[in-house]
Amino acid sequence: MLKFYYNPISPNARRVWLTLLEKEIPFESVLVKLDGDQFQPEFVTINPFHHIPVVVDDGFRVVESLAIMDYLEAKYPTPAMLPSEPQALATVRMVQLVTGNELFPQIISLIYESEDSAQAARAKQHIDKVLQFLTQMLGVGVARRRHRSFFGSEQLTLADIVAGIGVLSLPNLGINLSNYTKLYEWSERLMQRPAWQKTKLSAEEFELFKERVRALVKFRRNKANNNK
Ligand SMILES: N[C@@H](CCC(=O)N[C@@H](CS)C(=O)NCC(=O)O)C(=O)O
């Protein structure tokens, strides 16, 4: 059976967890505690970069959440979660990459910086730009002023999973989605799905996630300073 190395507080692992659940793929989960398990020799053999998620399927190991999602889509194609029509496929990829490259770094910045700092204000401004872009992306491929139910499709796609995890964390960081009506309705659609209810972080887990982010940023900054 497919083995899934994860931790429920990890957003990257949740991408894969949600894909497995939405596709109803049977799997065995292996909990990796992020306060040291990831550096254990047994795990580093599986992922030398000491990151979750990892899946091992039929003896084949895959690291990197986006690569794992593509692998699952190709190997378990039903329900289809990656459209092939050119504009729809480009929309899915844009949403995935903009979430990873533009939204997540700002979420990390908001968690690390004090809420009323100039840096936090800049992060919030950038997040507003991302939310406006995502709203536009829900409108790709439909007549003016109309929106699709999901990114690039009327059915859930891999883009919804990646963006949904980021966007749904924003209210916990003081960013209200109700100013972005189409995105708010989309996020409500996501939260009605059983897989999303099952993997939702409790308030306590979100606090743990924030603690973990602060510890990792500190660790990386110290490492960078020591290498100067
Ligand atoms: N680009 C990787 C990033 C994975 C990643 O950063 N995972 C974090 C948890 S969200 C982790 O395992 N951190 C532990 C560490 O860096 O030691 C992916 O998308 O899978």
Ligand as a Chemical Component Dictionary entry (heavy atoms), coordinates in Angstrom:
data_LIG
# 
_chem_comp.id                   LIG 
_chem_comp.type                 NON-POLYMER 
_chem_comp.pdbx_formal_charge   0 
_chem_comp.three_letter_code    LIG 
# 
loop_
_chem_comp_atom.comp_id 
_chem_comp_atom.atom_id 
_chem_comp_atom.alt_atom_id 
_chem_comp_atom.type_symbol 
_chem_comp_atom.charge 
_chem_comp_atom.model_Cartn_x 
_chem_comp_atom.model_Cartn_y 
_chem_comp_atom.model_Cartn_z 
_chem_comp_atom.pdbx_ordinal 
LIG N1  N1  N 0 9.278  22.203 -1.579 1  
LIG C1  C1  C 0 8.935  21.196 -0.606 2  
LIG C2  C2  C 0 8.922  21.837 0.760  3  
LIG C3  C3  C 0 8.649  20.834 1.858  4  
LIG C4  C4  C 0 8.799  21.468 3.238  5  
LIG O1  O1  O 0 9.379  22.571 3.413  6  
LIG N2  N2  N 0 8.293  20.771 4.261  7  
LIG C5  C5  C 0 8.395  21.252 5.615  8  
LIG C6  C6  C 0 7.048  21.092 6.312  9  
LIG S1  S1  S 0 5.811  22.117 5.543  10 
LIG C7  C7  C 0 9.396  20.375 6.371  11 
LIG O2  O2  O 0 9.422  19.181 6.208  12 
LIG N3  N3  N 0 10.243 20.994 7.212  13 
LIG C8  C8  C 0 11.175 20.293 8.017  14 
LIG C9  C9  C 0 12.589 20.808 7.863  15 
LIG O3  O3  O 0 12.812 21.728 7.048  16 
LIG O4  O4  O 0 13.479 20.280 8.550  17 
LIG C10 C10 C 0 7.564  20.567 -0.964 18 
LIG O5  O5  O 0 6.759  21.274 -1.578 19 
LIG O6  O6  O 0 7.340  19.395 -0.650 20 
# 
loop_
_chem_comp_bond.comp_id 
_chem_comp_bond.atom_id_1 
_chem_comp_bond.atom_id_2 
_chem_comp_bond.value_order 
_chem_comp_bond.pdbx_ordinal 
LIG N1  C1  SING 1  
LIG C1  C2  SING 2  
LIG C1  C10 SING 3  
LIG C2  C3  SING 4  
LIG C3  C4  SING 5  
LIG C4  O1  DOUB 6  
LIG C4  N2  SING 7  
LIG N2  C5  SING 8  
LIG C5  C6  SING 9  
LIG C5  C7  SING 10 
LIG C6  S1  SING 11 
LIG C7  O2  DOUB 12 
LIG C7  N3  SING 13 
LIG N3  C8  SING 14 
LIG C8  C9  SING 15 
LIG C9  O3  DOUB 16 
LIG C9  O4  SING 17 
LIG C10 O5  DOUB 18 
LIG C10 O6  SING 19 
# 
